[in-house]
């Protein structure tokens, strides 16, 4: 019995380690782990990142929150976001994310749920405007 459980545990640890290998930031890349912050600090940091994106360009971000998706009626494109609220639950802030190449085949949640996203915070141009978002290389829900 002990050896059977040991094999199962080894497989689980190996699988988890392998998933982390593909979700690691580049060497020397600045990391912001928002998963460790309390709700007040999390909301404040996400709000700050949304309003001053240039300060965080190229930063590797880890965030947990609520998954939301929305379809833009002008171009019929679906946008995805991780949204957090303040302590009182009256205010919300969020960060958009797109699936990076390593996640292109991964299925997205079908509705609102808790989600964790890791990836590089980038700013691209879209319709003449800056579009800050996370290029995700890890996602769990």
Secondary structure, DSSP 8 states (H G I E B T S, - for coil): -HHHHHHHHHHHHHHHHHHHHTT---TT--EEEGGGS-HHHHHHHHHHHHH-GGGGTT-EEEEEEEEEEEE-TTT--EEEEEEEE-TTSS-EEEEEEEE-GGGTTS---SSS-EEEEEEEEEEEEETTEEEEEEEEEEEE-
